Amino acid sequence: MSELKHYNLFALRGDPNVTDQDVCETLGLDPALANTPKINDAAINKMYRDNYNGYLEQGMNESDALAMAHIKAEEARASVKAAINSED
């Protein structure tokens, strides 16, 4: 029986202790995303929304909150891409 592949950023970086199921549970993502490359897009989108709302709660104006959330999401996408490329 083959092991399930974990696609979350932590696993891609070599952490064997964080499973895709853990990420889905922690972030409240659809469990069907586990063990698929789509988990990172869903996690980044969730973090984008959470970051945006958090920035607003901290008193940041809407346009700055959107910009900062976008920057953080792009940084996360770049990290995922780098981790995937390092696997090859």
PDB file of N, CA, C and O in Angstrom:
ATOM      1  N   MET A   1       0.844  -1.177   0.000  1.00  0.00           N
ATOM      2  CA  MET A   1       0.000   0.000   0.000  1.00  0.00           C
ATOM      3  C   MET A   1       0.895   1.247   0.000  1.00  0.00           C
ATOM      4  O   MET A   1       1.802   1.357   0.824  1.00  0.00           O
ATOM      5  N   SER A   2       0.645   2.165  -0.904  1.00  0.00           N
ATOM      6  CA  SER A   2       1.484   3.360  -0.994  1.00  0.00           C
ATOM      7  C   SER A   2       1.033   4.416   0.010  1.00  0.00           C
ATOM      8  O   SER A   2      -0.138   4.498   0.378  1.00  0.00           O
ATOM      9  N   GLU A   3       2.005   5.220   0.439  1.00  0.00           N
ATOM     10  CA  GLU A   3       1.696   6.297   1.365  1.00  0.00           C
ATOM     11  C   GLU A   3       1.049   7.452   0.626  1.00  0.00           C
ATOM     12  O   GLU A   3       1.310   7.657  -0.560  1.00  0.00           O
ATOM     13  N   LEU A   4       0.216   8.202   1.309  1.00  0.00           N
ATOM     14  CA  LEU A   4      -0.401   9.390   0.728  1.00  0.00           C
ATOM     15  C   LEU A   4       0.637  10.493   0.607  1.00  0.00           C
ATOM     16  O   LEU A   4       1.475  10.669   1.492  1.00  0.00           O
ATOM     17  N   LYS A   5       0.580  11.225  -0.477  1.00  0.00           N
ATOM     18  CA  LYS A   5       1.487  12.371  -0.645  1.00  0.00           C
ATOM     19  C   LYS A   5       0.835  13.592  -0.005  1.00  0.00           C
ATOM     20  O   LYS A   5      -0.349  13.861  -0.209  1.00  0.00           O
ATOM     21  N   HIS A   6       1.619  14.316   0.761  1.00  0.00           N
ATOM     22  CA  HIS A   6       1.148  15.543   1.388  1.00  0.00           C
ATOM     23  C   HIS A   6       1.714  16.722   0.609  1.00  0.00           C
ATOM     24  O   HIS A   6       2.913  16.788   0.338  1.00  0.00           O
ATOM     25  N   TYR A   7       0.835  17.647   0.255  1.00  0.00           N
ATOM     26  CA  TYR A   7       1.209  18.785  -0.574  1.00  0.00           C
ATOM     27  C   TYR A   7       1.289  20.094   0.194  1.00  0.00           C
ATOM     28  O   TYR A   7       1.669  21.115  -0.379  1.00  0.00           O
ATOM     29  N   ASN A   8       0.941  20.093   1.481  1.00  0.00           N
ATOM     30  CA  ASN A   8       0.986  21.346   2.233  1.00  0.00           C
ATOM     31  C   ASN A   8       2.420  21.860   2.293  1.00  0.00           C
ATOM     32  O   ASN A   8       3.375  21.090   2.188  1.00  0.00           O
ATOM     33  N   LEU A   9       2.556  23.167   2.464  1.00  0.00           N
ATOM     34  CA  LEU A   9       3.870  23.803   2.408  1.00  0.00           C
ATOM     35  C   LEU A   9       4.846  23.211   3.418  1.00  0.00           C
ATOM     36  O   LEU A   9       6.027  23.051   3.111  1.00  0.00           O
ATOM     37  N   PHE A  10       4.379  22.889   4.597  1.00  0.00           N
ATOM     38  CA  PHE A  10       5.270  22.320   5.615  1.00  0.00           C
ATOM     39  C   PHE A  10       5.838  20.981   5.144  1.00  0.00           C
ATOM     40  O   PHE A  10       7.035  20.723   5.274  1.00  0.00           O
ATOM     41  N   ALA A  11       4.973  20.140   4.599  1.00  0.00           N
ATOM     42  CA  ALA A  11       5.419  18.835   4.098  1.00  0.00           C
ATOM     43  C   ALA A  11       6.365  19.010   2.912  1.00  0.00           C
ATOM     44  O   ALA A  11       7.365  18.302   2.797  1.00  0.00           O
ATOM     45  N   LEU A  12       6.041  19.957   2.034  1.00  0.00           N
ATOM     46  CA  LEU A  12       6.919  20.203   0.884  1.00  0.00           C
ATOM     47  C   LEU A  12       8.306  20.653   1.324  1.00  0.00           C
ATOM     48  O   LEU A  12       9.297  20.413   0.634  1.00  0.00           O
ATOM     49  N   ARG A  13       8.362  21.302   2.469  1.00  0.00           N
ATOM     50  CA  ARG A  13       9.656  21.755   3.005  1.00  0.00           C
ATOM     51  C   ARG A  13      10.344  20.673   3.833  1.00  0.00           C
ATOM     52  O   ARG A  13      11.420  20.905   4.384  1.00  0.00           O
ATOM     53  N   GLY A  14       9.732  19.496   3.924  1.00  0.00           N
ATOM     54  CA  GLY A  14      10.370  18.371   4.585  1.00  0.00           C
ATOM     55  C   GLY A  14       9.886  18.028   5.976  1.00  0.00           C
ATOM     56  O   GLY A  14      10.459  17.154   6.627  1.00  0.00           O
ATOM     57  N   ASP A  15       8.842  18.696   6.452  1.00  0.00           N
ATOM     58  CA  ASP A  15       8.319  18.395   7.786  1.00  0.00           C
ATOM     59  C   ASP A  15       7.352  17.210   7.691  1.00  0.00           C
ATOM     60  O   ASP A  15       6.252  17.354   7.157  1.00  0.00           O
ATOM     61  N   PRO A  16       7.750  16.046   8.201  1.00  0.00           N
ATOM     62  CA  PRO A  16       6.899  14.865   8.099  1.00  0.00           C
ATOM     63  C   PRO A  16       5.760  14.837   9.119  1.00  0.00           C
ATOM     64  O   PRO A  16       4.917  13.941   9.085  1.00  0.00           O
ATOM     65  N   ASN A  17       5.736  15.810  10.018  1.00  0.00           N
ATOM     66  CA  ASN A  17       4.750  15.802  11.096  1.00  0.00           C
ATOM     67  C   ASN A  17       3.466  16.561  10.781  1.00  0.00           C
ATOM     68  O   ASN A  17       2.491  16.446  11.524  1.00  0.00           O
ATOM     69  N   VAL A  18       3.445  17.334   9.698  1.00  0.00           N
ATOM     70  CA  VAL A  18       2.252  18.106   9.351  1.00  0.00           C
ATOM     71  C   VAL A  18       1.615  17.474   8.115  1.00  0.00           C
ATOM     72  O   VAL A  18       2.174  17.509   7.019  1.00  0.00           O
ATOM     73  N   THR A  19       0.442  16.902   8.320  1.00  0.00           N
ATOM     74  CA  THR A  19      -0.257  16.259   7.206  1.00  0.00           C
ATOM     75  C   THR A  19      -1.235  17.234   6.564  1.00  0.00           C
ATOM     76  O   THR A  19      -1.595  18.253   7.152  1.00  0.00           O
ATOM     77  N   ASP A  20      -1.651  16.907   5.363  1.00  0.00           N
ATOM     78  CA  ASP A  20      -2.668  17.723   4.700  1.00  0.00           C
ATOM     79  C   ASP A  20      -3.965  17.722   5.502  1.00  0.00           C
ATOM     80  O   ASP A  20      -4.679  18.725   5.534  1.00  0.00           O
ATOM     81  N   GLN A  21      -4.268  16.608   6.143  1.00  0.00           N
ATOM     82  CA  GLN A  21      -5.465  16.541   6.976  1.00  0.00           C
ATOM     83  C   GLN A  21      -5.364  17.533   8.134  1.00  0.00           C
ATOM     84  O   GLN A  21      -6.351  18.174   8.494  1.00  0.00           O
ATOM     85  N   ASP A  22      -4.173  17.659   8.714  1.00  0.00           N
ATOM     86  CA  ASP A  22      -3.955  18.637   9.790  1.00  0.00           C
ATOM     87  C   ASP A  22      -4.250  20.048   9.300  1.00  0.00           C
ATOM     88  O   ASP A  22      -4.921  20.827   9.977  1.00  0.00           O
ATOM     89  N   VAL A  23      -3.737  20.365   8.111  1.00  0.00           N
ATOM     90  CA  VAL A  23      -3.933  21.707   7.553  1.00  0.00           C
ATOM     91  C   VAL A  23      -5.411  21.961   7.291  1.00  0.00           C
ATOM     92  O   VAL A  23      -5.924  23.033   7.610  1.00  0.00           O
ATOM     93  N   CYS A  24      -6.095  20.985   6.714  1.00  0.00           N
ATOM     94  CA  CYS A  24      -7.534  21.147   6.455  1.00  0.00           C
ATOM     95  C   CYS A  24      -8.295  21.378   7.752  1.00  0.00           C
ATOM     96  O   CYS A  24      -9.156  22.255   7.825  1.00  0.00           O
ATOM     97  N   GLU A  25      -7.982  20.602   8.761  1.00  0.00           N
ATOM     98  CA  GLU A  25      -8.664  20.731  10.047  1.00  0.00           C
ATOM     99  C   GLU A  25      -8.363  22.078  10.700  1.00  0.00           C
ATOM    100  O   GLU A  25      -9.274  22.748  11.188  1.00  0.00           O
ATOM    101  N   THR A  26      -7.110  22.473  10.711  1.00  0.00           N
ATOM    102  CA  THR A  26      -6.703  23.724  11.356  1.00  0.00           C
ATOM    103  C   THR A  26      -7.321  24.939  10.679  1.00  0.00           C
ATOM    104  O   THR A  26      -7.771  25.868  11.348  1.00  0.00           O
ATOM    105  N   LEU A  27      -7.342  24.929   9.351  1.00  0.00           N
ATOM    106  CA  LEU A  27      -7.839  26.090   8.603  1.00  0.00           C
ATOM    107  C   LEU A  27      -9.323  25.991   8.255  1.00  0.00           C
ATOM    108  O   LEU A  27      -9.892  26.929   7.696  1.00  0.00           O
ATOM    109  N   GLY A  28      -9.944  24.880   8.577  1.00  0.00           N
ATOM    110  CA  GLY A  28     -11.355  24.705   8.251  1.00  0.00           C
ATOM    111  C   GLY A  28     -11.591  24.510   6.755  1.00  0.00           C
ATOM    112  O   GLY A  28     -12.604  24.954   6.215  1.00  0.00           O
ATOM    113  N   LEU A  29     -10.651  23.844   6.095  1.00  0.00           N
ATOM    114  CA  LEU A  29     -10.765  23.604   4.657  1.00  0.00           C
ATOM    115  C   LEU A  29     -11.501  22.291   4.393  1.00  0.00           C
ATOM    116  O   LEU A  29     -11.579  21.419   5.258  1.00  0.00           O
ATOM    117  N   ASP A  30     -12.028  22.174   3.197  1.00  0.00           N
ATOM    118  CA  ASP A  30     -12.691  20.954   2.765  1.00  0.00           C
ATOM    119  C   ASP A  30     -11.685  19.798   2.828  1.00  0.00           C
ATOM    120  O   ASP A  30     -10.625  19.877   2.208  1.00  0.00           O
ATOM    121  N   PRO A  31     -11.996  18.742   3.557  1.00  0.00           N
ATOM    122  CA  PRO A  31     -11.069  17.615   3.669  1.00  0.00           C
ATOM    123  C   PRO A  31     -10.747  16.951   2.328  1.00  0.00           C
ATOM    124  O   PRO A  31      -9.740  16.254   2.209  1.00  0.00           O
ATOM    125  N   ALA A  32     -11.590  17.162   1.330  1.00  0.00           N
ATOM    126  CA  ALA A  32     -11.327  16.596   0.001  1.00  0.00           C
ATOM    127  C   ALA A  32     -10.091  17.225  -0.641  1.00  0.00           C
ATOM    128  O   ALA A  32      -9.552  16.683  -1.606  1.00  0.00           O
ATOM    129  N   LEU A  33      -9.643  18.358  -0.117  1.00  0.00           N
ATOM    130  CA  LEU A  33      -8.432  19.010  -0.640  1.00  0.00           C
ATOM    131  C   LEU A  33      -7.153  18.323  -0.175  1.00  0.00           C
ATOM    132  O   LEU A  33      -6.090  18.501  -0.771  1.00  0.00           O
ATOM    133  N   ALA A  34      -7.264  17.540   0.890  1.00  0.00           N
ATOM    134  CA  ALA A  34      -6.084  16.848   1.414  1.00  0.00           C
ATOM    135  C   ALA A  34      -5.513  15.927   0.352  1.00  0.00           C
ATOM    136  O   ALA A  34      -6.242  15.267  -0.388  1.00  0.00           O
ATOM    137  N   ASN A  35      -4.196  15.902   0.298  1.00  0.00           N
ATOM    138  CA  ASN A  35      -3.450  15.039  -0.608  1.00  0.00           C
ATOM    139  C   ASN A  35      -3.662  15.397  -2.075  1.00  0.00           C
ATOM    140  O   ASN A  35      -3.558  14.552  -2.964  1.00  0.00           O
ATOM    141  N   THR A  36      -3.965  16.681  -2.302  1.00  0.00           N
ATOM    142  CA  THR A  36      -4.026  17.218  -3.662  1.00  0.00           C
ATOM    143  C   THR A  36      -3.243  18.525  -3.682  1.00  0.00           C
ATOM    144  O   THR A  36      -3.137  19.195  -2.654  1.00  0.00           O
ATOM    145  N   PRO A  37      -2.696  18.896  -4.829  1.00  0.00           N
ATOM    146  CA  PRO A  37      -1.974  20.168  -4.912  1.00  0.00           C
ATOM    147  C   PRO A  37      -2.869  21.383  -4.640  1.00  0.00           C
ATOM    148  O   PRO A  37      -2.363  22.464  -4.339  1.00  0.00           O
ATOM    149  N   LYS A  38      -4.168  21.218  -4.740  1.00  0.00           N
ATOM    150  CA  LYS A  38      -5.096  22.336  -4.532  1.00  0.00           C
ATOM    151  C   LYS A  38      -5.143  22.819  -3.086  1.00  0.00           C
ATOM    152  O   LYS A  38      -5.676  23.892  -2.805  1.00  0.00           O
ATOM    153  N   ILE A  39      -4.588  22.031  -2.171  1.00  0.00           N
ATOM    154  CA  ILE A  39      -4.639  22.414  -0.761  1.00  0.00           C
ATOM    155  C   ILE A  39      -3.947  23.755  -0.524  1.00  0.00           C
ATOM    156  O   ILE A  39      -4.411  24.552   0.291  1.00  0.00           O
ATOM    157  N   ASN A  40      -2.855  24.009  -1.218  1.00  0.00           N
ATOM    158  CA  ASN A  40      -2.121  25.255  -0.992  1.00  0.00           C
ATOM    159  C   ASN A  40      -2.892  26.470  -1.490  1.00  0.00           C
ATOM    160  O   ASN A  40      -2.888  27.512  -0.834  1.00  0.00           O
ATOM    161  N   ASP A  41      -3.553  26.355  -2.638  1.00  0.00           N
ATOM    162  CA  ASP A  41      -4.375  27.468  -3.128  1.00  0.00           C
ATOM    163  C   ASP A  41      -5.485  27.784  -2.136  1.00  0.00           C
ATOM    164  O   ASP A  41      -5.742  28.947  -1.826  1.00  0.00           O
ATOM    165  N   ALA A  42      -6.141  26.734  -1.639  1.00  0.00           N
ATOM    166  CA  ALA A  42      -7.225  26.939  -0.678  1.00  0.00           C
ATOM    167  C   ALA A  42      -6.703  27.545   0.621  1.00  0.00           C
ATOM    168  O   ALA A  42      -7.339  28.428   1.195  1.00  0.00           O
ATOM    169  N   ALA A  43      -5.549  27.074   1.083  1.00  0.00           N
ATOM    170  CA  ALA A  43      -4.966  27.605   2.319  1.00  0.00           C
ATOM    171  C   ALA A  43      -4.572  29.069   2.138  1.00  0.00           C
ATOM    172  O   ALA A  43      -4.803  29.892   3.023  1.00  0.00           O
ATOM    173  N   ILE A  44      -3.979  29.388   0.996  1.00  0.00           N
ATOM    174  CA  ILE A  44      -3.577  30.776   0.738  1.00  0.00           C
ATOM    175  C   ILE A  44      -4.797  31.675   0.642  1.00  0.00           C
ATOM    176  O   ILE A  44      -4.783  32.788   1.167  1.00  0.00           O
ATOM    177  N   ASN A  45      -5.850  31.216  -0.016  1.00  0.00           N
ATOM    178  CA  ASN A  45      -7.075  32.017  -0.109  1.00  0.00           C
ATOM    179  C   ASN A  45      -7.691  32.256   1.272  1.00  0.00           C
ATOM    180  O   ASN A  45      -8.170  33.352   1.564  1.00  0.00           O
ATOM    181  N   LYS A  46      -7.674  31.233   2.109  1.00  0.00           N
ATOM    182  CA  LYS A  46      -8.200  31.373   3.472  1.00  0.00           C
ATOM    183  C   LYS A  46      -7.355  32.361   4.266  1.00  0.00           C
ATOM    184  O   LYS A  46      -7.892  33.221   4.966  1.00  0.00           O
ATOM    185  N   MET A  47      -6.050  32.241   4.159  1.00  0.00           N
ATOM    186  CA  MET A  47      -5.162  33.149   4.874  1.00  0.00           C
ATOM    187  C   MET A  47      -5.308  34.583   4.355  1.00  0.00           C
ATOM    188  O   MET A  47      -5.221  35.538   5.127  1.00  0.00           O
ATOM    189  N   TYR A  48      -5.528  34.727   3.058  1.00  0.00           N
ATOM    190  CA  TYR A  48      -5.752  36.045   2.465  1.00  0.00           C
ATOM    191  C   TYR A  48      -6.954  36.721   3.140  1.00  0.00           C
ATOM    192  O   TYR A  48      -6.869  37.865   3.586  1.00  0.00           O
ATOM    193  N   ARG A  49      -8.065  35.993   3.204  1.00  0.00           N
ATOM    194  CA  ARG A  49      -9.274  36.551   3.834  1.00  0.00           C
ATOM    195  C   ARG A  49      -9.041  36.857   5.314  1.00  0.00           C
ATOM    196  O   ARG A  49      -9.441  37.910   5.811  1.00  0.00           O
ATOM    197  N   ASP A  50      -8.390  35.923   6.007  1.00  0.00           N
ATOM    198  CA  ASP A  50      -8.119  36.127   7.430  1.00  0.00           C
ATOM    199  C   ASP A  50      -7.193  37.320   7.645  1.00  0.00           C
ATOM    200  O   ASP A  50      -7.415  38.130   8.545  1.00  0.00           O
ATOM    201  N   ASN A  51      -6.157  37.426   6.816  1.00  0.00           N
ATOM    202  CA  ASN A  51      -5.229  38.552   6.933  1.00  0.00           C
ATOM    203  C   ASN A  51      -5.943  39.869   6.672  1.00  0.00           C
ATOM    204  O   ASN A  51      -5.787  40.824   7.432  1.00  0.00           O
ATOM    205  N   TYR A  52      -6.724  39.923   5.599  1.00  0.00           N
ATOM    206  CA  TYR A  52      -7.463  41.133   5.250  1.00  0.00           C
ATOM    207  C   TYR A  52      -8.342  41.573   6.429  1.00  0.00           C
ATOM    208  O   TYR A  52      -8.307  42.732   6.840  1.00  0.00           O
ATOM    209  N   ASN A  53      -9.119  40.644   6.958  1.00  0.00           N
ATOM    210  CA  ASN A  53      -9.996  40.978   8.084  1.00  0.00           C
ATOM    211  C   ASN A  53      -9.198  41.385   9.313  1.00  0.00           C
ATOM    212  O   ASN A  53      -9.601  42.289  10.044  1.00  0.00           O
ATOM    213  N   GLY A  54      -8.079  40.730   9.543  1.00  0.00           N
ATOM    214  CA  GLY A  54      -7.227  41.080  10.678  1.00  0.00           C
ATOM    215  C   GLY A  54      -6.644  42.473  10.544  1.00  0.00           C
ATOM    216  O   GLY A  54      -6.577  43.220  11.520  1.00  0.00           O
ATOM    217  N   TYR A  55      -6.221  42.828   9.337  1.00  0.00           N
ATOM    218  CA  TYR A  55      -5.689  44.172   9.120  1.00  0.00           C
ATOM    219  C   TYR A  55      -6.766  45.224   9.352  1.00  0.00           C
ATOM    220  O   TYR A  55      -6.497  46.279   9.927  1.00  0.00           O
ATOM    221  N   LEU A  56      -7.979  44.939   8.905  1.00  0.00           N
ATOM    222  CA  LEU A  56      -9.076  45.885   9.138  1.00  0.00           C
ATOM    223  C   LEU A  56      -9.336  46.039  10.635  1.00  0.00           C
ATOM    224  O   LEU A  56      -9.546  47.150  11.121  1.00  0.00           O
ATOM    225  N   GLU A  57      -9.322  44.926  11.360  1.00  0.00           N
ATOM    226  CA  GLU A  57      -9.551  44.966  12.808  1.00  0.00           C
ATOM    227  C   GLU A  57      -8.458  45.758  13.526  1.00  0.00           C
ATOM    228  O   GLU A  57      -8.703  46.334  14.586  1.00  0.00           O
ATOM    229  N   GLN A  58      -7.268  45.786  12.959  1.00  0.00           N
ATOM    230  CA  GLN A  58      -6.157  46.538  13.542  1.00  0.00           C
ATOM    231  C   GLN A  58      -6.233  48.022  13.194  1.00  0.00           C
ATOM    232  O   GLN A  58      -5.405  48.814  13.644  1.00  0.00           O
ATOM    233  N   GLY A  59      -7.234  48.397  12.389  1.00  0.00           N
ATOM    234  CA  GLY A  59      -7.417  49.802  12.055  1.00  0.00           C
ATOM    235  C   GLY A  59      -6.862  50.224  10.711  1.00  0.00           C
ATOM    236  O   GLY A  59      -6.882  51.410  10.383  1.00  0.00           O
ATOM    237  N   MET A  60      -6.368  49.285   9.928  1.00  0.00           N
ATOM    238  CA  MET A  60      -5.841  49.616   8.606  1.00  0.00           C
ATOM    239  C   MET A  60      -7.016  49.944   7.680  1.00  0.00           C
ATOM    240  O   MET A  60      -8.077  49.330   7.783  1.00  0.00           O
ATOM    241  N   ASN A  61      -6.826  50.917   6.771  1.00  0.00           N
ATOM    242  CA  ASN A  61      -7.922  51.221   5.847  1.00  0.00           C
ATOM    243  C   ASN A  61      -8.045  50.092   4.825  1.00  0.00           C
ATOM    244  O   ASN A  61      -7.141  49.272   4.666  1.00  0.00           O
ATOM    245  N   GLU A  62      -9.183  50.072   4.140  1.00  0.00           N
ATOM    246  CA  GLU A  62      -9.510  48.955   3.253  1.00  0.00           C
ATOM    247  C   GLU A  62      -8.486  48.749   2.138  1.00  0.00           C
ATOM    248  O   GLU A  62      -8.090  47.616   1.867  1.00  0.00           O
ATOM    249  N   SER A  63      -8.057  49.825   1.492  1.00  0.00           N
ATOM    250  CA  SER A  63      -7.121  49.662   0.379  1.00  0.00           C
ATOM    251  C   SER A  63      -5.761  49.163   0.851  1.00  0.00           C
ATOM    252  O   SER A  63      -5.135  48.345   0.178  1.00  0.00           O
ATOM    253  N   ASP A  64      -5.298  49.644   1.997  1.00  0.00           N
ATOM    254  CA  ASP A  64      -4.032  49.158   2.538  1.00  0.00           C
ATOM    255  C   ASP A  64      -4.146  47.698   2.994  1.00  0.00           C
ATOM    256  O   ASP A  64      -3.219  46.908   2.817  1.00  0.00           O
ATOM    257  N   ALA A  65      -5.295  47.356   3.582  1.00  0.00           N
ATOM    258  CA  ALA A  65      -5.518  45.976   4.025  1.00  0.00           C
ATOM    259  C   ALA A  65      -5.528  45.024   2.833  1.00  0.00           C
ATOM    260  O   ALA A  65      -4.954  43.937   2.898  1.00  0.00           O
ATOM    261  N   LEU A  66      -6.176  45.430   1.752  1.00  0.00           N
ATOM    262  CA  LEU A  66      -6.190  44.610   0.535  1.00  0.00           C
ATOM    263  C   LEU A  66      -4.785  44.449  -0.020  1.00  0.00           C
ATOM    264  O   LEU A  66      -4.384  43.348  -0.399  1.00  0.00           O
ATOM    265  N   ALA A  67      -4.042  45.537  -0.068  1.00  0.00           N
ATOM    266  CA  ALA A  67      -2.684  45.500  -0.607  1.00  0.00           C
ATOM    267  C   ALA A  67      -1.785  44.598   0.233  1.00  0.00           C
ATOM    268  O   ALA A  67      -1.033  43.790  -0.310  1.00  0.00           O
ATOM    269  N   MET A  68      -1.859  44.733   1.542  1.00  0.00           N
ATOM    270  CA  MET A  68      -1.007  43.926   2.418  1.00  0.00           C
ATOM    271  C   MET A  68      -1.404  42.445   2.342  1.00  0.00           C
ATOM    272  O   MET A  68      -0.533  41.576   2.304  1.00  0.00           O
ATOM    273  N   ALA A  69      -2.696  42.156   2.321  1.00  0.00           N
ATOM    274  CA  ALA A  69      -3.141  40.766   2.203  1.00  0.00           C
ATOM    275  C   ALA A  69      -2.671  40.171   0.877  1.00  0.00           C
ATOM    276  O   ALA A  69      -2.289  39.003   0.814  1.00  0.00           O
ATOM    277  N   HIS A  70      -2.701  40.982  -0.183  1.00  0.00           N
ATOM    278  CA  HIS A  70      -2.240  40.525  -1.492  1.00  0.00           C
ATOM    279  C   HIS A  70      -0.737  40.220  -1.454  1.00  0.00           C
ATOM    280  O   HIS A  70      -0.296  39.198  -1.981  1.00  0.00           O
ATOM    281  N   ILE A  71       0.031  41.091  -0.843  1.00  0.00           N
ATOM    282  CA  ILE A  71       1.477  40.874  -0.729  1.00  0.00           C
ATOM    283  C   ILE A  71       1.765  39.569   0.008  1.00  0.00           C
ATOM    284  O   ILE A  71       2.590  38.768  -0.432  1.00  0.00           O
ATOM    285  N   LYS A  72       1.089  39.363   1.116  1.00  0.00           N
ATOM    286  CA  LYS A  72       1.315  38.142   1.907  1.00  0.00           C
ATOM    287  C   LYS A  72       0.918  36.898   1.125  1.00  0.00           C
ATOM    288  O   LYS A  72       1.593  35.872   1.208  1.00  0.00           O
ATOM    289  N   ALA A  73      -0.181  36.981   0.361  1.00  0.00           N
ATOM    290  CA  ALA A  73      -0.615  35.837  -0.446  1.00  0.00           C
ATOM    291  C   ALA A  73       0.409  35.533  -1.540  1.00  0.00           C
ATOM    292  O   ALA A  73       0.714  34.371  -1.806  1.00  0.00           O
ATOM    293  N   GLU A  74       0.929  36.570  -2.161  1.00  0.00           N
ATOM    294  CA  GLU A  74       1.940  36.364  -3.209  1.00  0.00           C
ATOM    295  C   GLU A  74       3.219  35.772  -2.629  1.00  0.00           C
ATOM    296  O   GLU A  74       3.856  34.932  -3.263  1.00  0.00           O
ATOM    297  N   GLU A  75       3.595  36.200  -1.440  1.00  0.00           N
ATOM    298  CA  GLU A  75       4.763  35.618  -0.780  1.00  0.00           C
ATOM    299  C   GLU A  75       4.542  34.132  -0.509  1.00  0.00           C
ATOM    300  O   GLU A  75       5.445  33.316  -0.697  1.00  0.00           O
ATOM    301  N   ALA A  76       3.340  33.792  -0.068  1.00  0.00           N
ATOM    302  CA  ALA A  76       3.026  32.383   0.197  1.00  0.00           C
ATOM    303  C   ALA A  76       3.045  31.575  -1.098  1.00  0.00           C
ATOM    304  O   ALA A  76       3.567  30.460  -1.126  1.00  0.00           O
ATOM    305  N   ARG A  77       2.479  32.132  -2.171  1.00  0.00           N
ATOM    306  CA  ARG A  77       2.503  31.431  -3.463  1.00  0.00           C
ATOM    307  C   ARG A  77       3.946  31.196  -3.926  1.00  0.00           C
ATOM    308  O   ARG A  77       4.270  30.126  -4.441  1.00  0.00           O
ATOM    309  N   ALA A  78       4.794  32.186  -3.742  1.00  0.00           N
ATOM    310  CA  ALA A  78       6.202  32.045  -4.124  1.00  0.00           C
ATOM    311  C   ALA A  78       6.885  30.963  -3.286  1.00  0.00           C
ATOM    312  O   ALA A  78       7.702  30.200  -3.801  1.00  0.00           O
ATOM    313  N   SER A  79       6.555  30.898  -2.011  1.00  0.00           N
ATOM    314  CA  SER A  79       7.126  29.865  -1.140  1.00  0.00           C
ATOM    315  C   SER A  79       6.705  28.473  -1.580  1.00  0.00           C
ATOM    316  O   SER A  79       7.518  27.550  -1.607  1.00  0.00           O
ATOM    317  N   VAL A  80       5.432  28.327  -1.925  1.00  0.00           N
ATOM    318  CA  VAL A  80       4.933  27.036  -2.397  1.00  0.00           C
ATOM    319  C   VAL A  80       5.632  26.651  -3.696  1.00  0.00           C
ATOM    320  O   VAL A  80       6.083  25.517  -3.856  1.00  0.00           O
ATOM    321  N   LYS A  81       5.716  27.600  -4.615  1.00  0.00           N
ATOM    322  CA  LYS A  81       6.360  27.329  -5.900  1.00  0.00           C
ATOM    323  C   LYS A  81       7.818  26.911  -5.696  1.00  0.00           C
ATOM    324  O   LYS A  81       8.278  25.956  -6.321  1.00  0.00           O
ATOM    325  N   ALA A  82       8.541  27.613  -4.834  1.00  0.00           N
ATOM    326  CA  ALA A  82       9.930  27.273  -4.555  1.00  0.00           C
ATOM    327  C   ALA A  82      10.052  25.879  -3.944  1.00  0.00           C
ATOM    328  O   ALA A  82      10.949  25.112  -4.293  1.00  0.00           O
ATOM    329  N   ALA A  83       9.144  25.565  -3.034  1.00  0.00           N
ATOM    330  CA  ALA A  83       9.186  24.247  -2.387  1.00  0.00           C
ATOM    331  C   ALA A  83       8.903  23.133  -3.396  1.00  0.00           C
ATOM    332  O   ALA A  83       9.539  22.080  -3.357  1.00  0.00           O
ATOM    333  N   ILE A  84       7.952  23.367  -4.293  1.00  0.00           N
ATOM    334  CA  ILE A  84       7.637  22.379  -5.320  1.00  0.00           C
ATOM    335  C   ILE A  84       8.831  22.226  -6.258  1.00  0.00           C
ATOM    336  O   ILE A  84       9.201  21.105  -6.610  1.00  0.00           O
ATOM    337  N   ASN A  85       9.427  23.322  -6.658  1.00  0.00           N
ATOM    338  CA  ASN A  85      10.578  23.261  -7.567  1.00  0.00           C
ATOM    339  C   ASN A  85      11.770  22.572  -6.923  1.00  0.00           C
ATOM    340  O   ASN A  85      12.553  21.924  -7.617  1.00  0.00           O
ATOM    341  N   SER A  86      11.923  22.697  -5.623  1.00  0.00           N
ATOM    342  CA  SER A  86      13.057  22.060  -4.955  1.00  0.00           C
ATOM    343  C   SER A  86      12.879  20.540  -4.845  1.00  0.00           C
ATOM    344  O   SER A  86      13.839  19.803  -4.622  1.00  0.00           O
ATOM    345  N   GLU A  87      11.630  20.091  -5.005  1.00  0.00           N
ATOM    346  CA  GLU A  87      11.357  18.649  -4.983  1.00  0.00           C
ATOM    347  C   GLU A  87      11.832  17.968  -6.262  1.00  0.00           C
ATOM    348  O   GLU A  87      12.208  16.796  -6.260  1.00  0.00           O
ATOM    349  N   ASP A  88      11.807  18.735  -7.360  1.00  0.00           N
ATOM    350  CA  ASP A  88      12.114  18.156  -8.684  1.00  0.00           C
ATOM    351  C   ASP A  88      13.569  17.789  -8.826  1.00  0.00           C
ATOM    352  O   ASP A  88      13.982  17.294  -9.875  1.00  0.00           O
TER     353      ASP A  88
END
